[in-house]
Amino acid sequence: MAELVQAGLILGVIILLGLVGRNYVVAGAAGVLLVLRLLNGEGLFPWLEDNALKIGIGIITMAILLPFASGQIGWQVLLQNMVSPVGLLAFATGIFVAYLGGRGVGFLTVNPQVMAGLMVGTIVGVAFFRGVPVGPLIAAGIMALVIGLVNQ
């Protein structure tokens, strides 16, 4: 019972942070998890832990690919962009961020205890700095990179 109360309080605080920061996605996600918890839907949690991140990344990837699918960006625009300075910088940045995200997934697998700090930081960043909650993977990748450099 104490575990349920603790989870409810934490999720309640996250809902409040999301509402105060006008980030209704965070508030809604925490609200869904709170309702699942209160309705004894914890049986879904292992499935969500295994699949929610993959599904979310898949949805984000679809959103990113929509201009290609809709025909807004074709070969000509793509090639023109890739030879411009901004396009080349975007290309390099995309590679670097994808690399960081990959390192972040690996780092979180080995060091799951850092997730609490990353999540609280992400929630604050989303709620108060108009961020987007893709931060934990990139943040974990940056942590892995920094820790790797420090340990050399």
ZAKOL-383817 format. One line per field, with one value per residue: residue number from 1; chain; residue in one letter; x negated, y, z of N, C-alpha, C, CB in turn. Coordinates in Angstrom, 3 decimals. Atoms other than C-alpha are relative to their C-alpha. Glycine has a CB too. Example, Ala and Ser with C-alpha at 12.3 -4.5 7.8 and 13.67 -1.06 7.14 Angstrom:
2
marvex (1, 2)
pakol (A, A)
marmi (a, s)
n.px (-0.890, 0.820)
n.py (-1.190, -1.190)
n.pz (0.000, -0.060)
ca.px (-12.300, -13.670)
ca.py (-4.500, -1.060)
ca.pz (7.800, 7.140)
c.px (-0.900, 0.770)
c.py (1.200, 1.090)
c.pz (0.000, 0.730)
cb.px (0.992, -0.414)
cb.py (0.027, 0.462)
cb.pz (1.246, -1.415)
! end
This chain:
152
marvex (1, 2, 3, 4, 5, 6, 7, 8, 9, 10, 11, 12, 13, 14, 15, 16, 17, 18, 19, 20, 21, 22, 23, 24, 25, 26, 27, 28, 29, 30, 31, 32, 33, 34, 35, 36, 37, 38, 39, 40, 41, 42, 43, 44, 45, 46, 47, 48, 49, 50, 51, 52, 53, 54, 55, 56, 57, 58, 59, 60, 61, 62, 63, 64, 65, 66, 67, 68, 69, 70, 71, 72, 73, 74, 75, 76, 77, 78, 79, 80, 81, 82, 83, 84, 85, 86, 87, 88, 89, 90, 91, 92, 93, 94, 95, 96, 97, 98, 99, 100, 101, 102, 103, 104, 105, 106, 107, 108, 109, 110, 111, 112, 113, 114, 115, 116, 117, 118, 119, 120, 121, 122, 123, 124, 125, 126, 127, 128, 129, 130, 131, 132, 133, 134, 135, 136, 137, 138, 139, 140, 141, 142, 143, 144, 145, 146, 147, 148, 149, 150, 151, 152)
pakol (A, A, A, A, A, A, A, A, A, A, A, A, A, A, A, A, A, A, A, A, A, A, A, A, A, A, A, A, A, A, A, A, A, A, A, A, A, A, A, A, A, A, A, A, A, A, A, A, A, A, A, A, A, A, A, A, A, A, A, A, A, A, A, A, A, A, A, A, A, A, A, A, A, A, A, A, A, A, A, A, A, A, A, A, A, A, A, A, A, A, A, A, A, A, A, A, A, A, A, A, A, A, A, A, A, A, A, A, A, A, A, A, A, A, A, A, A, A, A, A, A, A, A, A, A, A, A, A, A, A, A, A, A, A, A, A, A, A, A, A, A, A, A, A, A, A, A, A, A, A, A, A)
marmi (m, a, e, l, v, q, a, g, l, i, l, g, v, i, i, l, l, g, l, v, g, r, n, y, v, v, a, g, a, a, g, v, l, l, v, l, r, l, l, n, g, e, g, l, f, p, w, l, e, d, n, a, l, k, i, g, i, g, i, i, t, m, a, i, l, l, p, f, a, s, g, q, i, g, w, q, v, l, l, q, n, m, v, s, p, v, g, l, l, a, f, a, t, g, i, f, v, a, y, l, g, g, r, g, v, g, f, l, t, v, n, p, q, v, m, a, g, l, m, v, g, t, i, v, g, v, a, f, f, r, g, v, p, v, g, p, l, i, a, a, g, i, m, a, l, v, i, g, l, v, n, q)
n.px (-0.823, 0.891, 0.565, -1.038, -0.083, 1.215, -0.110, -1.047, 0.508, 0.997, -0.703, -0.786, 0.917, 0.344, -1.187, -0.031, 1.087, -0.416, -1.065, 0.573, 0.861, -0.852, 0.387, -1.088, 0.438, 0.573, -1.090, -0.857, 0.706, 0.012, -1.386, -0.329, 0.696, -0.654, -1.270, 0.350, 0.430, -1.160, -0.935, 0.739, 0.449, 1.455, 0.352, 0.438, 1.277, 1.126, -0.145, 0.330, 1.446, 0.675, -0.439, -0.435, 1.071, 0.103, -1.185, 0.155, 1.032, -0.614, -0.930, 0.821, 0.643, -1.020, -0.220, 1.161, -0.011, -1.208, 0.242, 0.404, -1.165, -1.007, 0.552, 0.486, 1.451, 0.379, 1.435, 0.645, 0.129, 0.911, 1.371, 0.379, 0.227, 1.181, 1.234, 0.075, 0.645, -0.986, -0.372, 1.109, 0.018, -1.155, 0.365, 0.983, -0.669, -0.884, 0.840, 0.496, -1.106, -0.363, 1.073, -0.223, -1.178, 0.416, 0.830, -0.884, -0.737, 0.960, 0.378, -1.122, -0.113, 1.033, -0.111, -1.403, -0.213, 0.063, -1.251, -0.797, 0.466, -0.279, -1.440, -0.391, 0.534, -0.800, -1.323, 0.176, 0.295, -1.225, -1.043, 0.322, 0.853, -0.633, 0.760, -0.699, 0.490, 0.911, 1.258, 0.736, 0.933, 1.125, 0.711, 0.764, 1.109, 0.988, 0.625, 0.909, 1.162, 0.790, 0.578, 1.044, 1.165, 0.569, 0.616, 1.159)
n.py (-1.196, -1.159, -0.132, -0.623, -1.398, -0.667, -0.142, -0.989, -1.341, -0.390, -0.276, -1.216, -1.142, -0.127, -0.571, -1.422, -0.669, -0.088, -1.003, -1.321, -0.336, 0.071, 1.102, 0.931, 1.353, 0.572, 0.161, 1.089, 1.284, 0.336, 0.298, 1.356, 0.954, -0.046, 0.732, 1.425, 0.435, 0.016, 1.038, 1.267, 0.323, 0.160, 1.098, -0.587, -0.700, 0.674, -0.150, -1.391, -0.177, 0.640, -0.450, -1.399, -0.814, 0.346, -0.547, -1.451, -0.337, 0.272, -1.089, -1.188, 0.226, -0.225, -1.445, -0.567, 0.455, -0.453, -0.840, 0.859, 0.779, -0.889, -0.590, -1.359, 0.038, 1.000, 0.153, -1.273, -0.773, 0.736, -0.161, -1.406, -0.222, 0.737, -0.653, -1.334, 0.050, 0.335, 1.389, 0.844, -0.070, 0.786, 1.396, 0.378, -0.048, 1.168, 1.173, -0.106, 0.206, 1.413, 0.690, -0.221, 0.768, 1.402, 0.144, -0.181, 1.246, 0.938, -0.484, 0.223, 1.444, 0.363, -0.874, -0.451, -0.876, -1.412, -0.373, -0.886, -1.366, -0.387, -0.211, -1.232, -1.089, -0.092, -0.528, -1.441, -0.629, -0.020, -0.784, -1.406, -0.593, 0.315, 1.058, 1.158, 1.115, 0.973, -0.283, 1.014, 0.795, -0.855, -0.324, 1.187, 0.088, -1.010, 0.520, 1.089, -0.613, -0.714, 0.984, 0.683, -0.894, -0.159, 1.277, 0.341)
n.pz (0.000, -0.056, 1.342, 0.813, -0.423, 0.477, 1.457, 0.249, -0.326, 1.002, 1.253, -0.227, 0.116, 1.417, 0.650, -0.359, 0.724, 1.401, 0.119, -0.280, 1.132, 1.195, 0.868, -0.231, 0.359, -1.221, -0.956, 0.481, -0.124, -1.426, -0.365, 0.476, -0.864, -1.309, 0.127, 0.090, -1.335, -0.899, 0.454, -0.025, 1.350, 0.004, 0.893, 1.270, -0.157, 0.668, 1.445, 0.295, -0.156, 1.128, 1.320, 0.131, 0.575, 1.418, 0.664, 0.020, 0.982, 1.309, 0.312, 0.282, 1.294, 1.024, 0.105, 0.692, 1.391, 0.690, 1.186, 1.114, 0.413, 0.592, 1.211, -0.246, 0.201, 0.996, 0.215, 0.317, -1.240, -0.866, 0.486, -0.165, -1.430, -0.456, 0.415, -0.609, -1.323, -1.034, 0.222, -0.449, -1.462, -0.458, 0.226, -1.029, -1.303, -0.056, -0.283, -1.376, -0.942, 0.070, -0.716, -1.433, -0.401, -0.080, -1.201, -1.149, -0.236, -0.591, -1.329, -0.920, -0.226, -0.970, -1.180, -0.076, -1.159, 0.380, 0.654, -0.856, 0.209, 1.383, 0.151, -0.692, 0.820, 1.218, -0.356, -0.261, 1.292, 0.804, -0.654, -0.228, 1.025, 1.276, 0.638, 0.547, -0.819, 0.607, -0.663, -0.775, 0.799, 0.377, -1.244, -0.389, 0.942, -0.397, -1.226, 0.377, 0.657, -1.001, -0.911, 0.750, 0.099, -1.348, -0.421, 0.854)
ca.px (0.000, -2.845, -4.318, -1.009, -0.847, -4.459, -3.898, -0.697, -2.418, -5.326, -3.027, -0.793, -3.766, -4.731, -1.157, -1.258, -4.652, -3.299, -0.199, -2.146, -4.626, -1.738, -3.152, -0.054, -1.873, -3.884, -0.810, 1.246, -1.394, -1.759, 2.031, 2.415, -0.214, 1.483, 4.851, 3.251, 1.653, 4.886, 6.884, 4.380, 3.125, -0.475, -0.374, -0.845, -3.980, -6.426, -5.011, -5.219, -8.798, -9.751, -7.841, -6.807, -10.192, -10.371, -6.814, -7.510, -10.698, -8.765, -6.094, -8.722, -10.514, -7.265, -6.735, -10.257, -9.736, -6.336, -7.770, -9.362, -6.187, -3.995, -6.299, -7.193, -10.855, -12.062, -15.463, -16.185, -15.511, -17.371, -20.471, -20.450, -20.241, -23.050, -25.558, -24.763, -26.709, -23.554, -22.581, -26.025, -25.941, -22.464, -23.733, -26.711, -24.566, -22.040, -24.801, -26.190, -22.802, -21.931, -25.306, -24.615, -21.164, -22.678, -25.313, -22.551, -20.520, -23.605, -24.582, -21.099, -21.119, -24.323, -23.544, -19.762, -20.162, -20.900, -17.452, -15.880, -18.033, -17.662, -13.886, -13.520, -15.793, -13.794, -10.481, -11.755, -13.165, -9.877, -7.636, -9.525, -11.829, -9.478, -11.649, -10.653, -10.861, -13.428, -16.142, -16.884, -18.466, -20.585, -21.417, -22.487, -24.586, -26.278, -26.849, -28.375, -30.635, -31.758, -32.279, -34.236, -36.477, -36.967, -37.832, -40.516)
ca.py (0.000, 2.405, 1.724, 2.713, 5.929, 6.773, 6.133, 8.169, 11.103, 11.112, 10.865, 13.551, 15.904, 15.169, 15.906, 19.214, 20.115, 19.347, 21.483, 24.379, 24.266, 23.927, 20.701, 18.605, 15.656, 15.101, 15.664, 13.299, 10.562, 10.710, 10.754, 7.608, 5.825, 6.989, 5.680, 2.357, 2.142, 2.975, 0.482, -2.315, -2.149, -2.761, -5.902, -3.628, -2.038, -4.764, -4.597, -0.793, -0.929, -3.259, -1.504, 2.081, 3.605, 1.722, 2.743, 6.364, 6.459, 4.897, 7.603, 10.361, 8.810, 8.751, 12.442, 13.214, 11.204, 12.730, 15.452, 12.690, 10.619, 13.619, 14.710, 18.026, 17.017, 15.215, 14.308, 17.799, 19.536, 16.812, 17.061, 20.888, 20.844, 18.314, 20.525, 23.734, 24.665, 24.491, 21.177, 19.693, 20.924, 19.419, 16.135, 16.026, 17.040, 14.330, 11.719, 12.988, 13.060, 9.581, 8.385, 9.992, 8.406, 4.997, 5.481, 6.639, 3.460, 1.363, 3.516, 3.286, -0.480, -0.723, 2.155, 2.241, 4.145, 7.395, 7.313, 9.033, 12.147, 12.161, 11.864, 14.626, 16.853, 16.068, 16.750, 20.123, 20.911, 20.026, 21.678, 24.936, 25.403, 24.300, 21.281, 18.031, 14.765, 13.086, 14.310, 11.225, 9.235, 12.133, 13.128, 9.557, 9.572, 12.794, 11.262, 8.152, 10.319, 12.502, 9.553, 7.774, 10.819, 11.233, 7.547, 7.604)
ca.pz (0.000, 0.844, -2.607, -4.234, -2.207, -3.066, -6.775, -6.673, -5.002, -7.435, -10.449, -8.922, -8.604, -12.215, -13.318, -11.425, -12.929, -16.374, -15.787, -14.254, -17.119, -19.618, -20.952, -21.270, -22.849, -19.657, -17.487, -19.638, -19.690, -15.904, -15.597, -17.711, -15.617, -12.411, -13.614, -14.612, -11.182, -9.349, -11.436, -10.774, -14.344, -13.304, -15.423, -18.422, -16.971, -18.110, -21.637, -21.587, -20.282, -23.132, -25.918, -25.129, -25.959, -29.271, -30.149, -29.200, -31.263, -34.134, -33.942, -33.765, -36.749, -38.733, -37.937, -39.163, -42.364, -43.199, -45.488, -47.608, -47.666, -48.528, -51.343, -49.705, -49.798, -52.900, -54.286, -55.613, -52.287, -50.398, -52.587, -52.572, -48.794, -48.412, -50.240, -48.332, -45.181, -43.040, -44.608, -43.969, -40.368, -39.946, -41.392, -39.007, -36.045, -36.875, -36.908, -33.595, -31.851, -33.125, -31.834, -28.437, -28.291, -29.018, -26.343, -23.985, -24.434, -23.720, -20.738, -19.206, -19.635, -17.590, -15.163, -14.655, -11.361, -13.217, -14.812, -11.780, -12.162, -15.932, -15.661, -13.078, -15.164, -18.290, -16.542, -15.284, -18.736, -20.419, -17.834, -17.393, -20.383, -23.171, -23.867, -25.523, -23.576, -25.805, -23.468, -21.342, -24.167, -25.371, -21.791, -21.039, -24.207, -23.120, -19.675, -21.252, -23.414, -20.505, -18.170, -20.890, -21.330, -17.573, -17.098, -19.817)
c.px (-0.868, -0.619, 0.989, 0.115, -1.208, 0.064, 1.033, -0.461, -1.002, 0.687, 0.858, -0.854, -0.367, 1.180, 0.073, -1.091, 0.362, 1.065, -0.531, -0.858, 0.737, -0.485, 0.970, -0.340, -0.578, 1.104, 0.897, -0.647, -0.028, 1.407, 0.422, -0.659, 0.619, 1.313, -0.264, -0.367, 1.189, 1.007, -0.656, -0.415, -1.489, -0.460, -0.462, -1.388, -1.173, 0.070, -0.360, -1.499, -0.764, 0.294, 0.290, -1.063, -0.129, 1.178, -0.109, -1.025, 0.535, 0.946, -0.769, -0.656, 0.996, 0.249, -1.138, 0.020, 1.207, -0.274, -0.483, 1.202, 1.039, -0.478, -0.486, -1.505, -0.295, -1.511, -0.703, -0.225, -1.008, -1.451, -0.478, -0.344, -1.311, -1.311, -0.116, -0.699, 0.969, 0.417, -1.073, -0.111, 1.156, -0.287, -0.950, 0.631, 0.931, -0.767, -0.439, 1.102, 0.462, -1.035, 0.194, 1.198, -0.323, -0.857, 0.860, 0.779, -0.918, -0.378, 1.112, 0.212, -0.964, 0.154, 1.438, 0.269, -0.040, 1.302, 0.816, -0.397, 0.289, 1.489, 0.449, -0.501, 0.811, 1.374, -0.080, -0.261, 1.230, 1.023, -0.309, -0.832, 0.470, -0.787, 0.902, -0.570, -0.749, -1.361, -0.708, -0.994, -1.220, -0.809, -0.851, -1.186, -1.098, -0.718, -1.006, -1.264, -0.904, -0.676, -1.115, -1.257, -0.696, -0.758, -1.203, -1.285)
c.py (1.261, 0.266, 0.698, 1.490, 0.777, 0.242, 1.061, 1.416, 0.489, 0.343, 1.258, 1.256, 0.223, 0.590, 1.499, 0.790, 0.180, 1.061, 1.408, 0.462, -0.022, -1.047, -1.144, -1.431, -0.694, -0.258, -1.172, -1.364, -0.444, -0.356, -1.395, -1.045, -0.036, -0.773, -1.497, -0.551, -0.127, -1.089, -1.378, -0.461, -0.181, -1.145, 0.490, 0.621, -0.736, 0.135, 1.425, 0.250, -0.568, 0.685, 1.485, 0.878, -0.262, 0.582, 1.513, 0.448, -0.233, 1.111, 1.278, -0.140, 0.199, 1.489, 0.665, -0.361, 0.480, 0.918, -0.793, -0.752, 0.865, 0.626, 1.428, 0.099, -1.154, -0.026, 1.335, 0.829, -0.669, 0.225, 1.446, 0.286, -0.631, 0.655, 1.424, -0.113, -0.389, -1.463, -0.972, -0.005, -0.816, -1.494, -0.500, -0.020, -1.188, -1.276, 0.006, -0.278, -1.455, -0.854, 0.145, -0.799, -1.485, -0.273, 0.105, -1.258, -1.025, 0.377, -0.264, -1.481, -0.447, 0.772, 0.513, 0.975, 1.478, 0.480, 0.973, 1.456, 0.495, 0.304, 1.284, 1.211, 0.204, 0.594, 1.504, 0.733, 0.121, 0.954, 1.487, 0.663, -0.344, -1.039, -1.095, -1.229, -1.095, 0.085, -1.136, -0.817, 0.821, 0.353, -1.188, -0.195, 0.994, -0.458, -1.090, 0.543, 0.690, -0.973, -0.777, 0.838, 0.152, -1.246, -0.377, 0.346)
c.pz (0.000, -1.375, -0.935, 0.328, -0.522, -1.501, -0.347, 0.270, -1.044, -1.321, 0.115, -0.120, -1.463, -0.780, 0.281, -0.727, -1.475, -0.207, 0.221, -1.174, -1.329, -0.993, 0.263, -0.411, 1.233, 1.023, -0.400, 0.152, 1.456, 0.470, -0.433, 0.896, 1.399, -0.031, -0.098, 1.376, 0.952, -0.360, -0.064, -1.400, -0.099, -0.890, -1.361, 0.082, -0.640, -1.522, -0.412, 0.117, -1.182, -1.336, -0.149, -0.646, -1.497, -0.773, -0.112, -1.021, -1.408, -0.424, -0.323, -1.376, -1.141, -0.200, -0.772, -1.484, -0.801, -1.197, -1.215, -0.547, -0.712, -1.303, 0.183, -0.197, -0.950, -0.155, -0.220, 1.269, 0.927, -0.422, 0.133, 1.456, 0.446, -0.431, 0.547, 1.355, 1.122, -0.129, 0.470, 1.528, 0.582, -0.126, 1.087, 1.380, 0.169, 0.316, 1.461, 1.019, -0.022, 0.736, 1.512, 0.507, 0.134, 1.218, 1.253, 0.329, 0.654, 1.417, 1.009, 0.294, 1.091, 1.317, 0.170, 1.141, -0.374, -0.635, 0.846, -0.219, -1.409, -0.194, 0.677, -0.794, -1.268, 0.297, 0.259, -1.316, -0.884, 0.607, 0.024, -1.089, -1.401, -0.794, -0.538, 0.696, -0.754, 0.676, 0.699, -0.811, -0.395, 1.239, 0.458, -0.943, 0.321, 1.266, -0.324, -0.651, 1.009, 0.940, -0.680, -0.127, 1.340, 0.415, -0.848, 0.663)
cb.px (0.937, -1.109, -0.382, 1.353, 0.084, -1.240, 0.376, 1.206, -0.653, -1.038, 0.874, 0.657, -1.281, -0.404, 1.297, -0.159, -1.313, 0.516, 1.120, -0.841, -1.161, 0.060, -1.492, 1.219, -1.053, -1.081, 0.826, 0.357, -1.444, -0.565, 0.931, -0.455, -1.489, 0.251, 0.795, -1.173, -1.030, 0.689, 0.560, 0.844, 0.426, -0.499, 1.175, 0.990, -0.285, -0.027, 1.440, 0.762, -0.479, 0.407, 1.196, 0.363, -1.338, -0.060, 1.282, -0.391, -1.285, 0.752, 0.973, -1.088, -0.604, 1.305, 0.131, -1.305, -0.045, 0.888, -1.019, -1.094, 0.633, 0.371, 1.021, 0.369, -0.778, 0.677, -0.248, 0.850, 1.373, 0.334, -0.097, 1.137, 1.164, 0.050, -0.085, 1.429, -0.623, 1.241, 0.285, -1.320, 0.083, 1.267, -0.645, -1.192, 0.784, 0.743, -1.239, -0.592, 1.180, 0.124, -1.384, 0.211, 1.130, -0.756, -1.116, 0.958, 0.582, -1.246, -0.327, 1.278, -0.274, -1.385, -0.979, 0.909, -1.046, -1.156, 0.824, -0.170, -1.482, -0.445, 0.771, -0.565, -1.448, 0.148, 0.563, -1.175, -1.065, 0.597, 0.204, -0.713, -1.428, 0.158, -0.996, -0.156, 1.139, -0.135, 0.223, 0.967, 0.696, 0.494, 1.004, 0.904, 0.492, 0.679, 1.065, 0.699, 0.453, 0.876, 1.077, 0.503, 0.422, 1.104, 1.024, 0.076)
cb.py (-0.003, -0.220, -1.383, -0.704, 0.103, -0.833, -1.348, -0.302, -0.003, -1.133, -1.197, -0.047, -0.229, -1.379, -0.707, 0.165, -0.804, -1.342, -0.292, -0.033, -0.950, 1.357, -0.438, 0.459, 0.042, 0.942, 1.296, 0.223, 0.109, 1.174, 1.026, -0.193, 0.355, 1.457, 0.485, -0.213, 0.986, 1.351, 0.365, -1.080, 1.061, -0.225, -0.927, 1.046, 0.213, -1.481, -0.347, 0.934, -0.660, -1.453, -0.732, 0.564, -0.287, -1.530, -0.387, 0.501, -0.836, -1.325, 0.241, 0.200, -1.415, -0.707, 0.630, -0.495, -1.492, 0.713, 1.069, -0.991, -0.677, 1.097, -0.036, 0.447, -0.165, 0.289, -0.905, 0.793, 0.142, -1.496, -0.449, 0.932, -0.568, -1.419, 0.023, 0.630, 1.350, 0.927, -0.226, 0.482, 1.470, 0.370, -0.166, 0.966, 1.311, -0.162, -0.028, 1.389, 0.939, -0.456, 0.556, 1.492, 0.199, -0.393, 1.071, 1.135, -0.560, -0.076, 1.502, 0.595, -0.778, 0.256, 1.196, -1.193, -0.282, 0.230, -1.241, -0.381, 0.091, -1.112, -1.182, 0.024, -0.274, -1.381, -0.729, 0.247, -0.786, -1.415, -0.492, 0.126, -0.455, 1.260, -0.583, -0.095, -0.615, 0.242, 1.013, -0.931, -0.543, 1.285, 0.400, -1.258, 0.223, 1.385, -0.543, -0.979, 1.004, 0.971, -0.960, -0.370, 1.376, 0.307, -1.122, 0.706)
cb.pz (1.209, 1.054, -0.561, 0.222, 1.543, 0.343, -0.657, 0.843, 1.386, -0.211, -0.397, 1.374, 0.851, -0.589, 0.492, 1.515, 0.130, -0.480, 0.996, 1.300, -0.058, -0.681, 0.245, -0.738, -1.149, 0.595, 0.100, -1.447, -0.556, 0.834, -0.612, -1.474, 0.094, 0.431, -1.240, -0.988, 0.576, -0.023, -1.371, 0.663, -0.946, 1.408, -0.167, -0.450, 1.461, 0.381, -0.446, 0.936, 1.286, -0.079, -0.366, 1.362, 0.707, -0.184, 0.765, 1.367, 0.239, 0.034, 1.178, 1.106, -0.061, 0.378, 1.402, 0.647, -0.035, 0.974, 0.332, 0.442, 1.210, 0.984, -1.079, 1.409, 1.369, -1.358, -1.184, -1.010, 0.708, -0.020, -1.459, -0.475, 0.824, -0.521, -1.510, 0.161, 0.320, -0.101, -1.460, -0.622, 0.477, -0.810, -1.381, -0.011, 0.160, -1.319, -0.932, 0.243, -0.335, -1.472, -0.425, 0.282, -1.008, -1.245, 0.027, -0.256, -1.327, -0.848, -0.046, -0.577, -1.302, -0.592, -0.121, 0.152, 1.065, -0.962, -0.296, 1.485, 0.278, -0.967, 0.571, 1.457, -0.357, -0.649, 1.248, 1.005, -0.727, -0.115, 1.405, 1.278, 0.184, -0.823, 0.971, -1.573, 0.699, -1.527, 0.949, 0.642, -1.251, -0.712, 1.111, -0.004, -1.408, 0.228, 0.963, -0.952, -1.065, 0.789, 0.506, -1.368, -0.521, 1.025, -0.063, -1.334)
! end
